[in-house]
Amino acid sequence: MTRNISRRDFLKKSALATAGLSIVPNIVLGKGFGHISPSDKLNIAAVGIGGMGNANLGNMEKTENIVALCDVDWKYSKGVFDRLKDAKRYKDYRKMYDEMGKDIDAVLVATADHTHAMISADAITMGKHVYCQKPLTHSVYESRLLTNLAAKYKVATQMGNQGASGEGVNLTCEWIWNGEIGEITKVECATDRPIWPQGLMTPEKADKIPSTLDWDLFTGPARMKPFNNIYHPWNWRGWWDYGTGALGDMACHIMHPVFMALNLGYPTKVQGSSTLLLQDCAPQAQHVKYIFPARENMPKVAMPEVEVHWYDGGMMPDRPAGFPQGKELMQSGGGLVIFHGTKDTLICGCYGANPWLISGRVPNAPKVCRRVNVSHEQDWIRACKETPANRVMTKSDFSSAGPFNEMVVMGVLAVRLQNLNKELLWDGANMKFTNIGPDEQIKIIIKDGFKVHDGHPTFNKDWTEPLNAQQFAQELIKHNYRDGWKLVDMPA
C-alpha cells in the first residue's frame, strides 16, 4: 500500500477482495476487550456533546478515535472539549462535514430533538454510520426518511434508547411470544416525567444570548424566536419547537418492549388529552390512546387488535387486579408498563426492566432474542465494523427504530390536535389523517390569561386565529423548515 492510498480506500478495496470479510472486533470473537490495532478503530464525530452526548462518548472513546466534536454551546460542552483535546472543534455540523467528511467513519447525534433528522440524514447520505439519540426524530416524516435512507445506504444505525440492549426487553418479548400471559388486547404505559418545566406561557422578554452559545445554530430548522434562558440548556424538551415533551423523551424507553413484543406497526386510530394545551409548550400531563389492528399470529400466541395507553405528568392507570397492596405502581427508572393478558398480567419498568407476572410465576421461556453483553454504543460500533452482507443488526436499528418513533410522535400529534374533539383516523402508509376535512379549523391557546381579582379567578384566554386544521396537521407530520435549512429528499 502506498502513502497515497487512504485508509478508507484500502478498507473498501480489501472488503471487495475478500468477498465480504470485515474488521471484526475482539468482542465478537468472544475474547473480551484487548488490544485494538489502529486500523480497527472507527473515526467518530459527535454532534451535541453537552448532555447525553457526553455519556455516549464515554462508552465510545476508550476503544475508538473521536476525531471531531461539534456543539452550539461551548460552555455547556467545555468538559468534553477538555477531555478529548485531540478532537477538532466545531459549532456548525455542516462545516464539520465539509472539512472532515473524508476522515469520518461514523457520527453520534445527541442534539435537541428538532435537529436529529437533518444531522443524521446528511451523515447517512455521506455513507456514515449513525448513532442518534432518542427520540429519533421530531416528526413522522423525518422518521420515515431516516428509515429509508439507512436501508438505501446500508449503514449501521442505532437509536439511543439504551434499554433496547437490556435483558428486560428480551425477557418481556420471550415471555409474551411463548404465550405465558395469553392474548393481549390492552397495554398501559406511564412515566413520572416531566422533570423539566412544561405547561408554561411563552416568555414575553428576551434574555441576553450567552457569548458561548450560537442561538441561530441551536434554532436550526425551527422558527426563530428570541432567546430566553428557559429554553437552553436542557429545558428545551418541554417546548414544541425543539422537543417532544415527556412523551417523546420517555416513550422511546418505556414503550419499546411494547412495540417489539407485540410486533406493532402503524396505529389506525389515536386520540389525546391533557392539562391546559398551549401553542408553544407541552402540557404538564398527557394521556394518549392508540389503537393498533390485529397482526399476524405467532406460533404460540395470537396478536389481536390492541389498545395502548400512555400517561405522564402524574397521571396513572388504575392498579390492575391482583397488584400487591402497599406496593408502588410506578416501577424502576420512573416507568411502568402493564400488559393485560387473557392468562396473566405482565408488569415491567423503564427499559422493560425487571419484568414480573402478577400470578407470581417465573416463566422459563426459550431464549430466542440475541443478547448484548456490551454497551448499547459498543454494539453499534461492532455493527459499524461489519460489512452490510454480514452485519448483525443492532437492537435499535433504524429499520425498527424509525417505525417505532413514528408511533411515539403520533402520540404528540394526538395531543396537539385534541381541540378537534374527535378520535383521529391514521393512514400510516401515506402519513396522513383521513378524517380531518379540508375546511375544518382549530384554535390553540397562546396564554391562559389567568388572574385573581378580589379572590375571584378569571381566565381571559388568548387564542390563535382559526387555523386550517388539515394544513396544521400536515405541518406537524412533515415540517416546513426555516430558510437556509433543507432536509434531503426521500429516496425513491
N, C-alpha and C positions, 0 to 999 in steps of 0.2 A: 504494500500500500504506500503510495507516495504522499508527500505532505500536502498535495493539492486536493486530495480526496477528503471530504468532510466525514465526520463520524456518522452523520445521518446517511450520507450516500453509501458508506461502507456497510452500514447495517441493512439498508434496503437491498443492496446487491447480494449481500450474504444471505438474506432471507430468501431471495429468489433462487439462489444457487443451491440452497439446502432444502428447497421444496417445503417450506413451512416451519423449519426449525426456528426457534426464537430464543432470546435470552431467558433463562429460567432461574428465578431467584431461589436461594437456598431453601426458603420456607416451603416451596412446592415440592422439593425433594425430601422433605421431612428431616432436614439436618439442622433446623433452627437457624438463628441469626449468626452468621460467621463473617468472615471477611468477604466484602463485596468489591470486586475489582472496579476501577473507574469506568470501564466500558459497560458495566452492568447498571450504572446509576442513571436515573432519569434527570433531565434538566427541567425543573419545575418553576413556573412563575405563579405568583399568588396575587390576586386582586381582592382587596378588602381584608386587612390583616389585624385590625384593632380588637375585634371581638372573637367570634368563633373561628375566624381565620387563624388566629394565634394558636388556638387549641389544635386545629387541624394540622398546622405546620409542625407542632410539637410531635405529631405522630408520623411525620414525613422526613424531617430534617436530619435525623440520625442515620438514615440509610440512603438518602438521595441528595442531589445537588439543588439547592434553592438558589437560582441564578438571578431572579428579578422579583422585586416587591413593589406593589402599587397600592396606594391608598390616598383618598382625597383629604384626609386629616392626618397630618404628620405629627401632631401632638398625641392623638389617640393611639397612633401606631408606633410611637417612639421606642417602646420596649422591644418590639420585634426588629425594628431597624437596627437597634443597638446590639441585639443578639446575633443577627445574621448580617454582619458587617460587610461580607464579600458580595452580597447581592446588590445589583444595581437598583436604584430607587426611582420611582415614578409616581406622578399624581394622576395622569391620564393613561388609562389602559390602552387606548388606541395608539399612542406614541410608543408605548412599550412593545406592542405587537409589531409596529412598523420597524422599530430599531432592532428588536431581538427575536423576531419571529423565527428566523432560521436556526436559532440556537435553543429554542424551547421545544421540549417534547410534550409537556403536559401543563395544564392550568388548573389552579384552585380558585374557585369563585366564592367569595363569602362576603359580598357587599349587601346593601339593603335589597329587599325583595324586588323592587321595581327595575333593577338593573341586571338581575341574574340572567335573563334570557338573552339580552343583547351581547353581553360579555361572553357568555357560553357559546352562543351561535357563531360569533366571529371566530372564536377559537376552533370550533369544530370544522368550520369551512376551511381553516388553515391546516387541517389534518391533525390537530392537537387533541390529546385525551383530556377529559374534563371531569373534575370533581366539583360539584356545585352544591352549596348549602341548601337546606330546605327553607321554605317551600321552593320547589324547583323554579317556579316562575310566578309572576304576578297575575297572569290571565290564562284562560283556557287555550286560546290560540297559541300563545307562547309555549305552553306545554306540548301541544301537538307538533309545533315546529321543531322543538328540541328532540322529540321522539323520532321524527322523520329524518332530521339531519344526522343524528347519531347512527341510524341504520344505513344511511347513504354513504357516510364517510368511514364507517366501520371502526370507529374509535372506541376505546374503553371509557365507560362513564360510570358515575356513581352519584346519587343524591345523598346529601349529608344527614340522612335520618339514621344515625349510627345503630339504633336498636334493631335495624333490619338484619344486622350481622350477629345478633344475640340469640341466645338459646330460647328465650321466651317465645319469639315468633316461630321458631322451629317446632317447639312442643305444641303450641296452640294449633298450628296447621296440622300436625300429625295426629293430634287427638281428634280434631274435627273430621279430617279425611278418613279416619278409621271408624267413624260412626259412634264415637264414645258418648256424644251428647244428643245424637239423633239429628233430625232436620231442624234447621234454624230459620225462623221467619221474622225474628226481631233481634236487633243488637242496639245496645245503648252505650254511648261513649261520653266521657266528661273529663274536664281538666280544672285545676284550681287557678289557672291563669285567667286574666292577665295579671302580671306582677309589675306592669308598667302602666302609665296613665292612659285611660281610654274614657270615652264619653265626654270629652272636653270641647268647649267652644273654640272656634278658630281664633288664634291670637290676633288682637287688634293693633298691636305695635310690633315694630321690627327691632330686633336686637342687633348689636354690632357683630359683624361676622368676624370670628377669630382669625388672626393673621395666618394661623397654621391650617385653616380649612379653606378649600376651594368649593364654595357653595354652588357655583354653576355646575361643576363636575358632579357633585353629590346629586343635584337635581336631575342631571342627565336627561332622559327622555320624558320626564314628567313635566307638568306645567310649572313655570317659575313662580315661586311665592317668596315674599320677604323672609329672610332668615329669622328664626326665633329659637331660643335655647331649648324649648320644649321638644323640638324635632330631632336634635342631634347633640350628643351621641346616644345611641341605643334606643331612645324612646320613639324613634321613627316607626316602630312596629305598630303603633296604635293609629297611625294616620294613613288614610286610604291612598294617598298619592305615592307613598313609599312602602307601606307594609300591608299586611292582610289580617291584622288583628290576632286575637288569641286563637281563632280557628286556623288560620294559615300557619301560625307559628307552631302550634302543638299537635294539630291533627295528623301531620306527616309522621309524628312519632306514635301517637295513640291509635290512630285508625289503620295503620299499616297492617297489623295482623288480621284485621277485618277484611281489608281488600284482598290480601293474599289467601287467607284460609277459605274465603267464600268465592274465590275466583270472580270477583266483581269486574264489571265493565262500566258502561255508561249508565247513569241513572236515567229513568224515564220521567220521574216526577220529583219536584223539590219544592219545599216551602220553608220560609224562615220567619222568625220573630225575635224581638229583642227589647231591651230597655230603650230609652229615647234614641231614635235613629237620626243622626246628624249628617250633613253633607260631607264634611271633611274628616271626621274622626270616628273610628269604630266604636260601637256601643259598649257599655260596661258589661253586659251579659247577653248571650245569644242562645237560641235554640234553633236547630235545623233538622228537618226530617227529609230523608231521601227515600225513594222507592226504586229498587233495582228489580228488573224482571228475572224470571227463572233462568238459570243457566243449565248447561249440560250436566246431567247427573254424574257423580263419580262412582267408582266400583262399589264403595261401601256406604255411601250416603247420597241422598238426593239434594239438589240445590234449588229449592222453590223460590218464588218471589220473596224478597226480604225488605223490611223497612229498617233503616239505620238512622239512629238519632244522635245528635251532637248537642252537648250542653257545656257552657263555660261561664265564667264570671260569678260563680257561686251557685248557679242553677244545677240541679242534680236529678237523676232519675229516682223513682221510688226504690226502696230496698226490696230486692227480689225475695220471693217466698223461700224460707229456709236459711236466709242470710243470718249469721250468728248475732244475737242480741249483744249490744255493747261494743261491737266491732265497727271501726270506722269504715264507711263505704268507699271513700276515696282510697285508692291503692298506691303503690310505690311510685315515686317520681312525679307525683302530682297528676296522675292519670288513672282512668278507670274504663274498663270495657266489660260489658255483661253480654255474653252470648246466651240467648234464651233458646234452649233446645227442647225437643219433644221428650228426651230421655233424662236430661240433666241440664245444669246451668254452669257455664264456664266463666270464671272471673279472672282478669289479669290487670296489670298496671300499665304505666307508660312503657313503651317499647315491647309490649306484650310480656313484661317481666312477671315472674312468679305466678304462672297460671295455676289455678286450682279449681276443683269441682265442688259445688255446694253439697253434693252427696257425701263427700269425704273420700271417694275412691281416688286412687292414683293410677291412671291408665298406664299400660305397658304397650303402647302402640309402636309399630315398626318405624324405625328411624330412616325416613326417606329423604329428608332435607339435607343439603350439603352444610356441614359445619364449618365455621370460620374460626380459626384459632389464633388469629392476629387481629389488629385493629381494623376498623372499617376502612381507614385510609390505606393501610398496608395491603388489604385485599384488592383495592383498586390499583395500587402500584403493581401488584402481581399481574393483574389483568392487562395493564399497560404494556408489560414486557412479553406478552404472548401475542402471536400472530392472530389475526381475525379468524382464520380457519381452525385454530387450536385453542382459542380463548375460552376459558371457563367464565361464564357470566358472573358479574358481581351481584351482590344481594339486592342492590337498588339501582340496577342498570336502567338507563333512560327508557328502555323498551317497556319496563313495568312502572318506573317512577313517573314517567310522563303521563300515562293514563291515570295513575293513582292521583297525581297532582291535579289533574283535571277535575277529579271528584272533589278534592279539597276546595279548590277555588270556586267550584259550583256552589258550595255552601255559602261562600262570600257573596256570590250573585243573589242567592235566595234572600239573604239578609238585606242587601242593598235595594232589592226590588220589592220588599214586603209591602210597600204602600200601594201596590197594585191590588192587594187584598184578594189574592187567589193562589191556588196551587199552580205552579208553573210546569208546563209540559216541555220536556227537553228532547231535542233531536240531536243525539250525541255525534253521530256520523257527520252531520252537516253543521254542528256547532251553532245551533240557534234554538230559540224558544218558538214553539208553534202556536201558542195561544195568546200572544201579545199582538193586538191589532195595529194596523198602520196609523190609526187616528187616536189611539189611547194616549193619555197623558199621565204624568207622575210629578208630584211635588215633594221636596225634601226640606227638612228644617235646617236653616242656617244657624239660627240662635234660638234658644228656648225662651228668651225674654222673661225669665223668672225674677220676680220682685216680691218683696213683702212690705206692705204699707199698713200701718196700724194693726199689725198682726195677721193681716189677710194676704195670702199669696195670690199672685196673678201670673199668667203665662201668656204674654203677648208675643206669640211665636212669629219669627221672621222666616218666611218660606221662600224658596226659589220660585222664579216664574215657572209656569207649567212647562214641562219638558216632554218632548215626544218620547214615549216610553220605549218604543221599538228601537229608535236611534240610541237612546241612553243605554239600553241593554246591550246593543251591539258594540258600543264603545267599551263597555266593561268586558265583553268577550274578546274583542280584538282592539287594543288601544290605538288611539291616534297619538303619535309621538311629537314632541316639540321639534321645531325647526332645527336642523343640524344633526338630528339623530334618526337613524334608519335601521330597521331590522332586516336581515337577509330574507330573501324570498323563500316561500315554502317549496321544497323540492317537488318535482313532478312525480 
